[in-house]
Amino acid sequence: MIVVHRIFRRESAFLPRLVRAVPDGGTARATKVAEHLREYLAGLHSHHSLEDELVWPLLRERAADDGLVVRMEEQHQRIDKSLAAVTEWIPAWEGGADHIAGEELALALDEHRTALLEHLDDEERLVLPLIAEHLTVAEWDLVGRRGLERIPRDKLLLALGAILEEATPPERAYFLGRAPLIGRLLWKSVGRRQYATACRAMRAPLDGGAGR
């Protein structure tokens, strides 16, 4: 979970900068950034829905005090509210890459990040110890498997790249070790290059390059 949280921290920081970097009227670039943003929204929704379905009910049942579970659910609701504002501004900005709509979208993303970081920090500091105490290994593994099942097959290598970018060397060894042999071979032969290309194309304006 901590590695996945690093991805959401990274992308939630990039997204308002990516929106603000789109030139006024740059609709082709706006479409690409909007697609990336929608993928982020889908990933975060999947992550939180898995917690809602598979983690919070078990902690509510087994932990002596469910106050933290209530707090996590309330934070999910605040995050959902922040994302509603983001979702509202995406089509208004994407269609014409208007600077004013873009700034409204970027501000909504800034507010979303504030709510998200509070939740991620609390979850890692306060809830992970409860998960370690009250969930079995099989129950926790199910969360990971269900998350993997929700990733479209054509996005699996990109998802692996996003994880490995944020992982320490021991964490990289762990994740690659859990991948099937064909997955490891595809990552080395195709995936690593594919992910690097996708990152360059998306982040180029933030590095002083030209967006494509």
Secondary structure, 3 states (H helix, E strand, C coil): CHHHHHHHHHHHHHHHHHHHHCCCCCHHHHHHHHHHHHHHHHHHHHHHHHHHHHHHHHHHHHCCCCHHHHHHHHHHHHHHHHHHHHHHHHHHHHCCCCHHHHHHHHHHHHHHHHHHHHHHHHHHHHHHHHHHHHCCHHHHHHHHHHHHHCCCHHHHHHHHHHHHHHCCHHHHHHHHHHCCHHHHHHHHHHHHHHHHHHHHHHHHHHHCCCCC
